[in-house]
Amino acid sequence: MCLFRKLAFQLSVVLVTMAVLFGSPEALESNVTPLQAIYMIKQLVPNIKSVGLIWKESDESSSAIMDQIKRASGSLRVKIVIADVESLPDVAAQFRDLTDSYHVEALWIIRNADVLANSTAQSFLIKNSALHGIPLFAPDQDWVSAGACAAVVSEGGSTKLYVNQKTLNALGLKVPESDASFTQVLATN
């Protein structure tokens, strides 16, 4: 039991340190920190070098979370390419720019609000990321049920990874055994 207490204390020290260094997760839809989200992206796509972040930069919480994203991406050595979508036509244009000009290896959406909450935007991103063989990391499990690759969310104080097994299979990705205990599969066929 003493070992358990020692591990619990060490984990709490790590979590407090992460909150100080990488900020709190309130600005993310999924309530996980950028460090947690990027870490899970790297778990599913181990050799990833660049991720396209699609969001609305004019959102009032965007500047606060940008510092957290920069620190997390530097810490995990993943380049984050920002794609600002202020209106529905921006979604397709920014997708093309991320895939054609920047050759991102994954897409990441941190909020299901404004333009990205639109079902047309969601369908476009899910369909086209699959056609391009690019994993789409979504803000919530609804996106995963609709075909996105995965979503990392915090529920009841614990982190969960929601995956679409059909999409993972199509992309040739697997959930590492170390993450299986907190992974929930939403679509298998």
Protein Blocks (a to p, Z undefined) as FASTA:
>chain_A
ZZmmmmmmmmmmmmmmmmmmnopaklpmnlpafklmmmmmmmmmmmbcbdcddddfklmk
lmmmmmmmmmmmmmnopacdddddfbfklmmmmmmmmmmmnopabdcdfbdghjlmpmkl
mmmmmmmmmmnopacddfbfklmmnopabdcddeehiacddddfklmmmnopacdfklmm
mcccfbfZZ
